[in-house]
Structures are given as C-alpha cells and as structure tokens.
C-alpha cells in the first residue's frame, strides 16, 4: 500500500534541527470515493476517523476507513 511506503520512508528520513538529526513518525487515515463517502465532507470525515484509529492503535500507522 502506498501509504505504508510513505510512512516507512518518513520514518527513515532525518530532519536536521539545530544541528541534530530528528526522526519523525506519521499516522495516516485513508478514505476514498465512492467506497467511503459520496461527498467530499463524508470522505474527509471518514479519513479523519481512520486517522484517529491509527493514533489509537499506537501511532505511526496507516489505516483505511471501514464502517464499524
């Protein structure tokens, strides 16, 4: 999945801040049309819900929205 490749790449790219290398992590929420919403608002809402699922599972994850 592309989101996992992005997440892993970000994890391995150091950011130099004040002469120090800092490594970051990201959490990603994914929703798509029309599977997860018929309007932009529905898709954004469901992507946001998926993002919070990623964070709840321990962060640094990507999650595709699913109806619960």
RALINJO-V240551 format. One record per residue. N is the residue number from 1. RES is the residue in one small letter. SS is DSSP state (h for helix, s for strand, l for the rest). NEAR is the number of other ideal C-beta (glycine too) atoms within 12 Angstrom. D_LAST is the distance of its C-alpha to the last C-alpha in whole Angstrom. Layout:
BEGIN
n=N res=RES ss=SS near=NEAR d_last=D_LAST
n=N res=RES ss=SS near=NEAR d_last=D_LAST
END
This chain:
BEGIN
n=1 res=x ss=l near=13 d_last=22
n=2 res=x ss=h near=13 d_last=24
n=3 res=x ss=h near=26 d_last=21
n=4 res=x ss=h near=20 d_last=22
n=5 res=x ss=h near=14 d_last=26
n=6 res=x ss=h near=19 d_last=26
n=7 res=x ss=h near=25 d_last=24
n=8 res=x ss=h near=19 d_last=27
n=9 res=x ss=h near=15 d_last=30
n=10 res=x ss=h near=21 d_last=29
n=11 res=x ss=h near=21 d_last=29
n=12 res=x ss=l near=15 d_last=33
n=13 res=x ss=l near=16 d_last=34
n=14 res=x ss=l near=13 d_last=36
n=15 res=x ss=s near=15 d_last=37
n=16 res=x ss=s near=10 d_last=40
n=17 res=x ss=s near=10 d_last=41
n=18 res=x ss=l near=7 d_last=44
n=19 res=x ss=l near=8 d_last=45
n=20 res=x ss=s near=9 d_last=42
n=21 res=x ss=s near=12 d_last=40
n=22 res=x ss=s near=14 d_last=36
n=23 res=x ss=l near=17 d_last=33
n=24 res=x ss=l near=17 d_last=30
n=25 res=x ss=l near=22 d_last=26
n=26 res=x ss=l near=25 d_last=23
n=27 res=x ss=l near=28 d_last=20
n=28 res=x ss=s near=31 d_last=18
n=29 res=x ss=s near=30 d_last=15
n=30 res=x ss=s near=31 d_last=15
n=31 res=x ss=l near=31 d_last=14
n=32 res=x ss=l near=21 d_last=16
n=33 res=x ss=l near=17 d_last=18
n=34 res=x ss=l near=12 d_last=17
n=35 res=x ss=l near=16 d_last=14
n=36 res=x ss=l near=26 d_last=12
n=37 res=x ss=l near=22 d_last=14
n=38 res=x ss=l near=14 d_last=18
n=39 res=x ss=l near=13 d_last=19
n=40 res=x ss=h near=15 d_last=20
n=41 res=x ss=h near=14 d_last=18
n=42 res=x ss=h near=20 d_last=15
n=43 res=x ss=h near=22 d_last=15
n=44 res=x ss=h near=20 d_last=17
n=45 res=x ss=h near=19 d_last=14
n=46 res=x ss=h near=30 d_last=11
n=47 res=x ss=h near=29 d_last=14
n=48 res=x ss=h near=23 d_last=14
n=49 res=x ss=h near=25 d_last=11
n=50 res=x ss=h near=31 d_last=11
n=51 res=x ss=h near=26 d_last=14
n=52 res=x ss=h near=20 d_last=14
n=53 res=x ss=h near=25 d_last=11
n=54 res=x ss=h near=27 d_last=14
n=55 res=x ss=h near=20 d_last=17
n=56 res=x ss=h near=14 d_last=15
n=57 res=x ss=l near=16 d_last=15
n=58 res=x ss=l near=11 d_last=19
n=59 res=x ss=l near=19 d_last=20
n=60 res=x ss=l near=21 d_last=22
n=61 res=x ss=l near=26 d_last=19
n=62 res=x ss=s near=30 d_last=17
n=63 res=x ss=s near=32 d_last=13
n=64 res=x ss=s near=24 d_last=12
n=65 res=x ss=l near=29 d_last=9
n=66 res=x ss=l near=15 d_last=6
n=67 res=x ss=l near=12 d_last=4
n=68 res=x ss=l near=9 d_last=0
END
